[in-house]
Amino acid sequence: MNNPIPPLLSNCLALFAIYYLLMPAPAYGYFDLGTGTYIIQMVLGFGAAVWLSLRTSWIRFDRKKKTGGLASPDAALNNSAHAPQGIEDRLTDGESK
């Protein structure tokens, strides 16, 4: 078979096509003041979301550790070793009535 396009020219055309398709044209755009503020807001919001999720996870982990591996804080109420002190006892500091 006779190829009408020489291999070197074929490779050059392929490279030019790839370069032309992948290289973006200049947009001549700019960032206004609202864009910078929005980016700062997104970064702070993401940081707050990460902090809150880590804090919530740590509280759950700490609660499970304190209750002896019980899943919920309500389950700890049935465990006599971890029963919370009643409101009357807290107000009178253990004095008898």
C-alpha positions in Angstrom: 0.0 0.0 0.0 1.2 3.4 -0.9 0.7 6.0 1.9 0.1 9.5 0.3 1.4 11.3 3.5 5.0 10.7 4.5 5.5 9.5 8.2 7.3 12.6 9.3 4.6 14.9 8.0 1.9 12.6 9.6 3.7 12.8 13.0 4.0 16.6 12.7 0.3 16.9 11.8 -0.7 14.7 14.8 1.5 16.8 17.2 0.0 20.0 15.9 -3.5 18.7 16.3 -2.9 17.6 19.8 -1.2 21.0 20.7 -4.0 22.9 19.1 -6.7 21.0 21.0 -5.0 21.0 24.4 -3.7 24.5 24.6 -6.4 27.0 25.7 -6.8 30.3 24.1 -6.2 33.4 26.3 -9.4 34.4 28.1 -8.4 38.0 28.9 -10.4 37.6 32.2 -9.8 39.1 35.6 -10.8 38.5 39.2 -13.0 41.1 40.7 -13.3 41.8 44.4 -16.2 39.5 44.9 -14.2 36.5 43.6 -11.5 36.8 46.1 -14.0 37.1 49.0 -15.8 34.1 47.7 -12.6 32.0 47.6 -11.8 33.0 51.2 -15.4 32.1 52.2 -15.1 28.7 50.6 -11.7 28.0 52.3 -13.1 29.0 55.7 -16.3 27.0 55.2 -14.3 23.9 54.2 -12.1 24.4 57.2 -15.1 24.7 59.5 -16.7 21.6 58.0 -13.5 19.5 58.5 -13.1 20.8 62.1 -16.7 20.1 63.0 -16.6 16.6 61.5 -13.4 15.8 63.4 -14.8 17.2 66.6 -18.0 15.2 66.3 -16.0 12.0 65.5 -13.7 12.6 68.5 -16.7 13.2 70.8 -18.3 10.0 69.7 -15.0 8.1 70.1 -14.4 9.6 73.6 -18.0 8.8 74.6 -17.6 5.2 73.6 -14.3 5.0 75.5 -15.9 6.5 78.7 -18.9 4.2 78.5 -16.9 1.1 78.1 -17.7 0.6 74.4 -21.4 1.1 74.6 -22.8 2.6 71.4 -25.1 5.2 72.8 -25.2 7.5 75.8 -28.6 6.1 76.7 -27.1 2.6 77.0 -24.7 3.9 79.6 -27.6 4.8 81.8 -28.3 1.1 82.4 -24.7 0.5 83.4 -24.5 1.1 87.1 -20.8 1.9 87.0 -21.4 4.8 84.7 -24.7 6.0 85.9 -24.9 9.8 86.0 -25.4 11.6 89.3 -29.0 12.8 89.9 -29.9 16.5 89.9 -30.8 16.4 93.6 -27.4 15.0 94.5 -25.6 17.7 92.4 -27.5 20.5 94.1 -27.0 19.3 97.6 -23.4 18.1 97.1 -24.3 14.7 98.5 -25.9 15.9 101.8 -28.7 13.9 103.1 -32.2 15.3 103.1 
